[in-house]
Amino acid sequence: MRKKIALIGGGQIGQILAMLAAQKEMGDIVILDIPELENPAKGKALDLMEMAPHGNYDANITATSDYKDIAGADVVIITAGRPRQAGMTREDLLAINLQIITTVANGVKQYAPKAFCIIVTNPLDAMVYAFYKITGFPKGQVAGMAGTLDTARWRAFIAMELNVSVCDVAGTVLGGHGPDMVPLPRLTTVGGVPLTEIATKEQIDKLALRTREAGTEIVKLFGKGSAFFSPAWSAIVMAESYLKDKRRILPCAALCEGEYGVQGLFIGVPAMISGRGVEKIYEIKLTEDENALLQKTVAGVTKTCEETKL
Ligand code: A3D
């Protein structure tokens, strides 16, 4: 029997998620949106069914506004919520998206209580925390997609700057999904060569700053809405690691219970995603400076999570 993937939110990211999941034949796909947008979501689902003959994939793609239709989903990816507009911070979305995540969490809890849940809605670290608190799901069943994207951006900017293949750039970005996130140049390599040996300090500082501001750079260019291609791919990578038990180590918002000195918060850390969900968090021995930067982002995430009052 095919796996079932529920996409809560059929907007910009949701529609790309549906396309990628179909092309990768990850399973049957249900897109859930609000009743007012059920028909547009159904249109997207039908359009993707009609793309299948040339896309060469088999998947049933449907859309709904009724949580009953996500019953038994293996993976749930949540993008329901408002995106940023130019001039907004992610935290400006807290109140409205907290309401939306509350509805979503209750629906998922009732109809897909065994699903591996990937949250994408911003402000990411607080929304994944809220989803976890409301559902009461085991911690390994819930993860936030942010570090996977932040690291992709870091790798992309390095490849662009050094004019090398992005495939050879490896590294990680820790912390919350905001301007205080922590790219780790010391642990970044290009084909095995340390980044710190082939790029100047000025270049590295510029790349780190661009990574921290990457979401805002795109929001400014769009004028309306936020990035959608790269966030969708990043969530798909996480879902695939779960569905295929790939055991990939991906930076994502995982519940820390003492790791990195963080207690009870979802923070971007390298985590292994296996068929059991977030199976393991890897703790990196950070330098004093790196740890100071991490604790700064943790303070920001703590404040936003406190505002959820959960
Ligand atoms: P958008 O195109 O507006 O799609 C959101 C969809 O959610 C819309 O179709 C809404 O109708 C739908 N929706 C709203 N309320 C509900 C509800 N209660 N139940 C079901 N669906 C609902 O936004 P988008 O797809 O561009 O972005 C979605 C979210 O992802 C936003 O909060 C963004 O800020 C966030 N985002 C996060 C990242 C990260 O890296 C973490 C990157 C980019 C965007």
Residues whose N, C-alpha, C, O or C-beta is under 5 A from the ligand:
A	BS01	A3D	I8 G9 G10 G11 Q12 I13 G14 L32 D33 I34 L37 T79 A80 G81 R82 P83 R84 I100 T103 V120 T121 N122 L124 M145 A146 L149 S226 A227 F228 P231
